[in-house]
Amino acid sequence: MIKRSELPVEYSNGFNPHINMSIAQPLAVGVYSCGEYMDLYFEKEISEDHIKEKLNKNAPSGIGVLRVDKVKNVENKKVFKSMAEINAAKYIINIKYKDISKLKESMESLMKSPTWNTIKKTKKGEKEIDIKKLVKELNYEVSENRLRLETVISCGSVENLSPELLSSFIQNNTENADKECFIDIMREEVYGRRQNKLLPLHEYVSDLY
């Protein structure tokens, strides 16, 4: 798509040059989203409208560029990278249950609990962490044998809570979850933080300079 667009993109140095690009926060296997952010670097100035037009003209079916924002390089500052600026992400999660008669009661009890301790697997091994402090917002709805969660959780290089770990914790700490069913996880947005306020990444970027 990018090569076909014939845009003047920047390439890495070395024996195997590749297009200088990165996905802001790659999705885990089994998780999907309604849109993603990508950093793409160019050798020269080019208009946002032209970039959007060329990419969409050469995009495969089902993929489209919705918006292009220019981020200028500032002298004596590091090159902007979306991945380094992300602070949180919003997810819509659906968990199936065999019986929902006691689910509201289970969720009310869980929400009142001061800590949500669970085991997190890392490259160095396993450790117990309190994931509740990494949940910034959580709303839920019970209907049609499922629990629907709308949540904003820590995401990024400083603090990170995977939606899979949160889903698994809730599934294991509520009654009658159908653990044989797939947990549906969709990412709706990622955020940067400015002046203690979360902003969708495109708003965060447009406010930078």
C-alpha positions in Angstrom: 0.0 0.0 0.0 2.7 2.5 1.0 5.1 1.4 -1.8 2.3 1.5 -4.4 1.5 5.0 -3.4 5.0 6.1 -4.5 5.1 8.7 -1.7 8.6 10.0 -0.7 8.8 7.9 2.5 11.9 7.6 4.5 13.8 4.3 4.6 16.1 3.0 7.3 19.8 2.6 6.8 21.8 -0.6 6.6 21.9 -3.7 4.4 18.1 -4.3 4.5 16.4 -0.9 4.3 12.7 -0.8 5.2 10.1 1.9 5.3 10.4 4.1 8.4 7.1 3.5 10.1 5.6 2.1 13.3 2.2 1.2 14.7 1.3 3.3 17.8 0.2 0.3 19.9 0.1 -3.0 18.2 -2.9 -5.2 19.0 -2.6 -8.6 20.6 -3.7 -11.7 18.8 -7.5 -12.0 19.0 -8.1 -8.3 19.7 -9.5 -6.0 17.0 -10.2 -2.3 16.7 -12.3 0.3 14.8 -9.1 2.2 13.8 -5.4 2.4 14.4 -2.6 5.0 14.5 0.6 4.8 12.5 3.7 6.9 12.4 5.1 7.3 8.9 8.2 9.4 8.1 8.9 11.3 4.9 12.0 12.6 3.1 10.4 15.9 2.3 7.4 18.1 3.1 4.2 16.9 1.5 0.6 17.9 2.2 -1.6 15.8 4.5 -4.4 15.8 1.9 -2.1 14.4 -0.8 -0.8 11.7 1.6 -4.3 10.6 2.5 -5.4 10.6 -1.2 -2.5 8.5 -2.4 -2.7 6.0 0.4 -6.4 5.5 0.0 -6.1 5.1 -3.7 -3.6 2.3 -3.2 -5.1 0.7 -0.1 -6.5 -2.9 -0.2 -10.2 -3.5 0.2 -11.4 -2.9 3.7 -8.5 -0.6 4.7 -8.8 3.2 4.6 -6.9 6.2 5.9 -9.3 8.4 7.9 -7.0 11.3 8.9 -3.4 12.5 8.4 -1.8 14.9 10.9 1.6 16.4 10.4 4.0 16.4 13.3 7.0 18.7 12.9 10.4 17.9 14.1 11.5 20.4 16.7 15.2 21.3 17.1 16.8 19.7 20.2 13.8 17.5 20.8 13.4 13.8 20.1 11.6 12.7 17.0 7.9 12.2 17.9 6.8 8.6 18.4 3.1 7.8 19.1 4.0 4.7 21.0 6.0 6.8 23.6 3.1 9.2 24.1 0.3 6.8 24.7 -1.0 6.8 28.3 -4.4 4.9 28.1 -6.7 3.0 25.8 -10.5 2.4 25.7 -11.9 -1.1 25.1 -15.3 -2.6 24.6 -15.3 -6.1 26.1 -18.1 -8.8 25.9 -17.9 -11.8 28.1 -20.5 -14.7 27.8 -22.2 -16.3 30.8 -24.2 -19.5 31.3 -26.4 -17.7 33.8 -26.7 -14.0 34.6 -29.1 -14.2 37.5 -26.3 -13.4 40.0 -24.0 -11.4 37.7 -25.0 -7.9 38.8 -24.5 -8.9 42.4 -21.1 -10.3 41.6 -20.1 -7.2 39.7 -21.3 -4.9 42.5 -19.2 -6.8 45.0 -16.2 -6.8 42.7 -16.4 -3.0 42.1 -16.5 -2.4 45.9 -13.3 -4.4 46.5 -10.4 -2.1 47.2 -7.9 -4.2 45.3 -8.0 -6.6 42.3 -4.9 -8.8 42.9 -4.0 -11.2 40.1 -1.0 -13.0 38.6 0.7 -11.3 35.7 3.2 -13.2 33.5 6.3 -11.4 32.4 9.5 -12.3 30.7 11.1 -12.5 34.1 8.4 -14.8 35.5 5.2 -14.3 37.4 4.2 -11.7 39.9 1.1 -10.6 41.8 -0.2 -7.1 41.0 -3.2 -5.0 41.8 -4.8 -4.3 38.5 -7.6 -2.1 39.9 -5.3 0.9 40.1 -4.6 0.6 36.4 -8.3 0.8 35.5 -9.1 4.5 34.9 -12.8 4.0 34.1 -15.1 1.0 34.0 -18.8 0.9 33.2 -20.7 -2.4 32.7 -24.1 -3.6 31.4 -25.7 -7.1 31.9 -27.9 -8.4 29.2 -28.6 -11.4 27.0 -26.3 -13.8 28.8 -23.3 -11.5 28.5 -21.4 -8.8 30.4 -20.5 -5.8 28.4 -17.6 -3.7 29.7 -16.7 -0.2 28.5 -13.3 0.6 30.1 -10.4 2.9 29.9 -7.2 1.3 31.2 -3.5 2.2 31.5 -1.6 1.5 28.2 1.9 2.4 27.2 5.5 2.1 28.2 5.1 3.5 31.7 2.1 1.5 33.0 0.2 -1.1 31.0 -2.8 -3.4 31.7 -3.7 -5.8 28.9 -7.5 -6.1 28.2 -7.0 -9.9 28.2 -5.7 -9.8 31.8 -8.6 -7.6 32.9 -11.2 -9.8 31.1 -9.7 -13.0 32.6 -9.8 -11.5 36.1 -13.4 -10.5 35.9 -14.4 -13.8 34.3 -12.7 -15.7 37.1 -14.2 -13.5 39.9 -17.8 -13.5 38.8 -20.2 -16.5 38.9 -21.2 -18.7 35.9 -18.9 -17.3 33.2 -18.8 -19.5 30.1 -15.1 -20.0 29.9 -15.3 -22.0 26.8 -16.6 -19.0 24.8 -14.4 -16.5 23.1 -14.1 -13.1 24.9 -14.8 -10.3 22.4 -12.3 -7.4 22.8 -12.4 -4.3 20.7 -10.1 -1.3 21.1 -12.0 2.0 20.5 -9.3 4.6 21.1 -5.9 5.3 22.5 -5.1 8.5 24.5 -2.2 10.8 25.4 -2.2 12.7 28.6 -1.8 16.5 28.8 -2.3 18.6 32.0 -3.8 15.6 33.7 -6.4 15.1 31.0 -6.7 12.2 28.5 -7.0 13.2 24.9 -7.6 11.0 21.9 -4.3 10.6 20.2 -5.2 12.7 17.1 -6.3 15.6 19.4 -3.1 15.1 21.5 -0.9 15.3 18.4 -2.7 18.3 16.9 -2.2 20.2 20.1 1.6 19.5 20.4 3.0 22.3 18.3 
